[in-house]
């Protein structure tokens, strides 16, 4: 079953931990524009 899962899924799971910011990147950019 693990072989069926894409490799990107593994990286996406690690991203949330690194990107543990209170404000999302999109919201941050929108606030900077304002």
N, C-alpha and C positions, 0 to 999 in steps of 0.2 A: 504493500500500500504506500509505503514511503517513496518507492521508486515512481509511483504514478504522480505523486505531488510535484509540482514544478519547483525548480531551485529558487525561483524568485520568492516563493512563499517563505523560505527560510530567512532570506534577507529582510523581508518585510516584518518578520517577527522581531528581528533585532533592532530595526529602525525605531519603533515606538519607544524602546528603552533609551536609545540615544536622543531621540527627539522628545524628551519628557519636558516640554516647555508648557507653561501655563496658557500661553496664547499660541494658536496655530500659526504657521508661516503665512498663510493667506491673510488671516486677520491682521497679522503684524504689518504686512505690506499695506493693507487698506488703511490701517491707522496711521502709518507713516505718510501716506498720500494726503490724508486729511490734515 
